[in-house]
């Protein structure tokens, strides 16, 4: 089974969105979300970057437990809290459940969100890129460290980190070793160990 890693250079709790009991990847990283090698059970690892001053740290890891279309995600009764509320809390502001189609015309709707323009205008660049990913990834088996990102063991850096923002495959053995290390270190799944790194911008 193939697993995936990519480098994160901003983390607002939008991609991934680790709130409300599920870690979801619904926007950005379209090359992962639509990848033909992605399977139920694949893991996605998001690692640090020079920009975030946390290179070779693990920001999050999620197992793909389910994939949904955007319309399924929008209409699913499990995910109303993932729909953005711009005057709400930060987790509400950065909701990732923003795309669905008009049932009559089939036209794509981008809800007023962190990925739209001011005054709720459509950001066509984001819309085109995001919906090209086709799938929304759903996880109930995840680790989220955010601004408490953990150092990846030295012996796993080369096999689990990438030098670019684009995705890279992670083979089964190093993925298993990294997950085993997380267990041995006592980290619990489905727990938020930190806040999204880029939320610091809201406290300046």
N, C-alpha and C positions, 0 to 999 in steps of 0.2 A: 504493500500500500504506500502511496505517495503522501508525504506531508509537505507543508509549506512554511517558509520563513520570509520575512521582509523587514526592512528598516523603517522605523517610525520617526518622522521629523516634526510632527505636532500631534498632540493627544488631548482632545477636548471632551472625550467621552462620547464622541459621535461615531467614530470608526476605529476600534469597536465601541459598541454601546454596552457596558457591562451592568446596566441597572435593571431593577424590577425582576430580579431572579433569573434572568436570561442574559447571556452574552450574545450579541447579534452583530453581524457584519452585513449591512444592507447598502452601504454606499462606499465609494472609493474601492480600491483593490479589485477592480472588475476582472483583471486577469486571473485572479484566484477564484472568484465567485463563479466564473463560467468555465473554469478549467476542466478539460475532459478527464484529467487524472484525479479530480476531486471526488472523494467517495464519502459515504456515511462512515464515520470512524477516523477520517483524516484529521490531523491536528494542524492548526495554524498558529505559528509563533510570531509575535511582534517584538522586535528587539530595538534597542536604543540606537542613538545616532550622535554624531559630533554636534549637530545643531542643538540637540537637547542635553548635551554634555553628559550622556549616559551610555556611551558606546559599549557594546558587548554585555549589556544588561537585558534581562527579560522583563518586558513591560506587561505582556499578557500571553496566555496560551489558551486556546479553545479547541475542543473536539467538535467536529461537525456531527451533530446528532440528527439534524433535519435540514432540508432545504425547502424553501417556499418561493413561489413567484411573488412579485410585488403586490399583485392584487390579493393573493391569499394572505400575505402579511398584513395588508391594510384592513382586511375584513376579519381577521382572526380575533376572537374574543379574548385571547390571552395577551394581546399586545396593545391595548388602548393607551397604556401609559408611555409607550414608545413614540406616540404621536406628539410632535413638538408643541409646546406652549411658550411663546416667546417672552411673555411677561411672568413666567413661572420661575421655579427654582432652576438651578443650573442643570440638573439631570433632565428637567422638562424642556429647557431651552435647547438642549442638544439631542432631542429625540431624533431617531433615525428612520421612523416610519413615515416617510414623506412622499412616496410615489404610488400612484395608482392610476388606472385608466377610467375615463368617462365610460360608463356601461353602454351608452347609446352610440357615441361617436368613436370610441376607442382612443381618443386623444389622451396623451399622457398629462397628468396633473402633478405638478410639483407644489406641495403645500408650503406655506410661509414657514421658513425654517432657516437653520444655519447654512443651508446650501442654496438658498434663494437670494435674490438681490434685495436691496432696500425697498420697503413698502410692499413686500410680497411679490415683486416681479420675478418672473422666471429667469433663472440663470441657466441659459441653454447649454453652456459648456458643461456645467455640472450634471444637468439632466441627461445629456447624451452619453457622457462617460459613465454615470452611475447605472442607468438602465441597461447599458451594454453588458453589464455583469450578469444579467438575467436572473440570478438566484440571490435570495437572502439566506445567509447561513445562520442557523440557530444552534445554540449550545446550552446545555445544562450541566456540562462538565468543563469547567474553565478555572483558570487562575488569573486574577487581575491584580497587578502590583502598582501600576500608575506611577505616582511620584515616590514610591518606595520600591522601585524596580530593583531586582536582585542580580548580583553578578553571576553570569553563566560560568560554570566551571571551565577552567583554562583548556582542559582536554576536549571540550565540546564546542569551543568557539568556532573553529574552522568549519565544522560540519553542520552547525545550526545557525550561523550568522551569515549574512550576505553583505557585500560591499556597496550595494545600491538599494534604492527604494523599490526596485522591481522585485518580484517574487523569485524565490529560488527553491528548488526541491530539497527536502530533507529525507534521507533514507530511513528505513525502519529502525535500524540499530541505534543510531544517535538520537532519534526521537524518543525511543524507548528509554535510553539511558538518561536523557534529560528529565523525562517524566518520573522515572524512578528516583532520581536525585531530589526532585521536588518533594516526593513522598517521604524520602529519608530525612529531609530537612524539616519535616513536620508541617509543611504548608497544606492548608485545606482547600479543597475545591469550592467553587461558588462563593468565595469570600473576597471582598474588596479590601485589599491591604493598604491601599492608598487612594488618593483622589487623582483624577486626570491631571497630567503634568502641566498642561497649558492653561489650566484654571488659574494659575498664578497671575495671568494677565487681568483677571477680574478683581484682583485684590490690590493692584497698584494704585 
